[in-house]
Amino acid sequence: MGIAAFIAWAMLFGALGRRRYVGNRTTLTLLQYQGGLIYRKGRLVRESDAGQHRVWAGVEKMVVVDKRPTIVSFENRAVALVDGATAVYGFSGSAQISDLPKAVYSARNYNEVPAFVLLCCTRSTLNGCSSGNLLASREVVTEKVVAKAKERLASKGFDLQAFRFTHLSVASPPPAKPGSGQEGSTAQFH
């Protein structure tokens, strides 16, 4: 085997070793509303903002995150109140990512977290109200929902930007049908 063959083999093994352990240099461009998390061998190395970034393909991985506000809107929802009445409500709100790693680790689909948190906080708050209390102090109920949602969203890496009820009304339970056994206190079970 000649010296030329030895050099050719050495260059081939060197290129394969470089590719396996170092990777190839690649440029990725993030838009102004995007952020990125760069991982090396499964560990978070750094966060990236908009602009061009060089990563080693094969060794590093960049997860691109959309940092625009997530707009949430729910209409015609119902929840039972403490006194047996039903609250019919609708709301809209928005939240934005404040901590990229927390937001990405919060759920498989991080952009669905604000909708889930706002819906859960609204339902649990309304579920603890009575119909008279709800109609008398709508602003207090809104403040309670906002306080719960801010706390839960912050723990998931989001910042609540806006929340408001688009519709909130109380419907009393329907009257019982005569003879159906649902007359209230007169029904007895043996």
ABEGO torsion letter per residue (X at the ends): XBAAAAAAAAAAAAAAAAAAAAEBBBBBBBBAABBBBBBBGGBBABBBBBEBBBBBBGABBBBBBBABBBBBBBBGBBBBBAAGBBBBBBBBBBBBBABAAAAAAABABAAAAAAAAAAAAAAAAAAABBAAAAAABAAAAAAAAAAAAAAAAAAAGBBBABBBBABBBBBBBBBBBBGAGAAEAABBBX
